[in-house]
Amino acid sequence: MAAILLDIDGVLHVSGEPVPGGGDAVQALRADGHRLRFVTNNTTRAREQLAAELRAIGVEVEAGEITTTPVAAARLLAGKRVLALTMAAVEPDLAGAVELVERDAEAVLLGGADETAETADVFSYDNLNRAFAELDAGARLVSLHRNRWWQTSRGPLLDSGAFVAGLEYAAGVEAEVVGKPSLAYFEAALAELGAEPGESVMVGDDIDADIGGGRAAGLRTVLVRTGKFREETLAAADAKPDVVLDSIADVPAFLRESA
């Protein structure tokens, strides 16, 4: 039986709308004996909220089964003074591990965007200037991810990768990325399952974060044609998936046939 890492956004839902067959697929994977870990670059909601939202669309999951980037960042920056440009909803995943400050930070932490007006507040010119000042004074730059864009029911929307790149350029620093496709993120998720890369499979819709990151970590990879999937992006990618399936609904049968 395999250890399965399942992306959430674009694989199980798009802007909260469930991908058909997603809940049944998760149930089938469990019934077949696979160990599951839900891995996400979502930076706008805490694990408990993510789990509740998934259950509401028919995907049975506990919060402890989800690996999020805020939790990974809290481990990385434990005990540090942190200026966090993140959505307020993820602060519970940071609280207690780091000291959230407005100035004299040891690290600047950038989160991701969402579809609400809060994104404009988080990535306002004033906030980016504050972050630049802290970086210029010697703080390290840590990013929950550096996704360029993400898929929503309204179409593709700009994500925080552009702001990460801008701060890197302005401050002459390089961001530490804690989410996919970083090797540390995949290693942490596998460690939580007690799994080795060679027995594990990454299922995702993002050719860079999911497929590129998964392959670099030594996993088999499954790209689904939902969420961010684009034929032209796949054709141009250096990292190719082991298989491309229409959706998460096809994964259980594929794993049975390829066992």
N, C-alpha and C positions, 0 to 999 in steps of 0.2 A: 504494500500500500504506500502511496506517495504522501508527501507533505505538500500541501497546496497553499500558495500565497495568492490571495484574491484581492485585486484592486477593487475599490468601491465606486467612485465617481466614474461614470462612463461604462462600467461593467455591470453593476447591479442597479444603477439608476442614472438618469440624466436630469438634473435640476429637480430632483425629488420624484420624478416619474419613473416607476419601476421598469426595468428592461424585462420584457415578457419571458417568463420561465425562470427568472433568477432565483426566486424563493424555492421552487421545486428543485432546481439544480443544486443549491446548497444542501438541501435535505438529502438528495440522492448521493452527493459526495460523502456526506456523513454516514449514510447507510452502507456505502461501499467500504467504509473503514478508513477513509483518508483523514489525515490530521489537517485542520484548517486554521489559517491565520489571515485576518483581514488587514491589508496594508494600504495605507492611504497617505497622500500628500495633502489631504484636507487640513487647512490651518484656520478654519473659521468656527469650528465647534469642538467641544470637549468630547472625550470618548463616551461618556454616559449618554450625551445627546445623540451622538452618531448611532449608537446601538439602538436607542429608542426609535429613531427615524427609520432605521432598517427594519426593525420589527413591525413598524406601522405599515410597511409595504410588503410584508410577508416573508422577510428574511430573518430566520431565527438566529440570533447572535447575542452573546453576552459582551459587555464592555471590555472585560479582561481579554477577549479574543482579538481585540483591535490594536494594532501598532500604529500610533500617530506620531507625527513629527514634533508636536509640542512636548510630548512625554520624552522623546529622544533628546530634545534640546534641554529639558530640565535636568536630565542625567549629565549631559555634556557640561552645562554651566552651573552645576550645583555650587551654592555658596557665593556666586559672583553677583556683582552689582550690574543690573541689566536694564538698558533702555529698550523697551519692547514696542515696536511698531507692529502690533498684532490686533486681531479682532478681540474684543473684550470677552467673548465666549470661551476662548482658550486659556484665559488667565488661571482658572482653577487647576489646569494641568501644569502650570508653572509655579503657582503659589506654594510656598513652603520649601521649595528647592532653591529658588533664586530670590534675590532682593530686587524688586522692581523699583527703578529710580527714574528721575527726570533729568538728572545731570550727573557729571563725574562718574560715568559708567565704565565698567571694565569690558563690557561687550554691548554691541547693538544687535538686536534680534529682529529680523524682518519676517513677518508672516506672509500670508497670501491674501488674495482678493476674494470677494464674494459678490453677490448680485444686489446688495443693499447699498444705501447711501453711506454706510459706515466706511466703506472702502475709500471714498473720497476724503474722509476725515483722517483715516490712518495714513494715507499716502499723500497728504497735503504738502504743499511747498514748504510750509513752516516746519512740519515734522521731518521732512527729508533734510532740511537745513540743520535742524537739531541733530539728526543722526550724523550728518557730515561733520559737524563741529566735534562730536564725540570721537569719531573715527580719526579726525585730524589731530586730536589730542592723544591718540594712542590706543583707543578701544579697538577690540577685534570685531570683525563683521561676521555674524552668523546668520544664515538664512534657512528657514524651515524647508524651502525648496527654491528652485529658480525656474519654474515652469514659465514658458513664454506666453501661453494662452491656455484656455480651457473651454470645453464644450458645454453650452447651456441650451435650454429650450429656445432662447432668443438668438442662438448662433454662437460663434466663437467670441470670447471676451478676453481682453488683455489681462494677464496675470502679473505677479510681482517680479518675474524675472527681469523685466525692463528696469525696475527700480534698483534691483540688486546690481545689474550691470552699470547703471548710472552712478551709484555710490562707489563701486569699485573703480570706475574711471576717474571720478572726481577726487577721491581720497588716495588713490594709488595703492589700494589694498586688494586682497583676494578673499572672497567670501568662503567660509566653511559651510558646506551644505550638509544638513543632517537628514534630509529626506531622500526618497528615491531620486536619482539613481546611485546614491553613494553606497559604497561597499559596506560601510558600517551599519547602514540601515538594514540591508538584507541580512547581514550576519546577526544582528540583534533579533530580527524576526525569526530566523531559523533557530537561534539559540532558545527562544521561547517555546519552540516546538520540539526541541531536542533532536533536530534533523540535520542531516548532511546535505550539501548542495546537490550531490549526484542523485539523491532520491527525491528531489523537490522540483516543483513546477510553479512558475510564475504566470498568472493569467491577468492580462491587462489590455488597455486600449491605447496606451501611449508608447510609441515606438522607441522613444528615447528613455524615459524614466522607467517604464516597465520592462520592455524587451531588452534595451541596451544594458540597463542596470542588472536585470536578471541574468543575462548571458555572461556579463563580466563577473558576476558572483558564482558562476558555475551551474546555474539552474537550467532546466529545460524551460522553454517559453512558449506560451500560447497567446497569440494576438487575436482579439475579437473585433468584429466589424461593427462595433457600436461606439458611442461616445466620440472620442477624438479621431477615430480611424479615418484615414484618407488613403486611397490607392496610390496617389502620387507621392505621399510621404513615405509609404512602405517601399516604393520603387527606388527612392533616392537614399534610403537609409543604409548605413554601413552594417549595422547589426540587424540580422534577419531572424524572425521567429522560427521555431521548429515547425509550427503549423499555424494557419490562419483559419479561424472558425467564425461562423456567422454571429454567434453570441454565446454567453455563458450557458445557455440552455443546452448547447452541444458538447460541453466539456465532459460531463459524466460518461457519455457513450464513447467519446474519443479515448478517454483513459482506460475504459474497459477493453476496447479494441486494441490498444497499443500496449497493454500489459504483457 
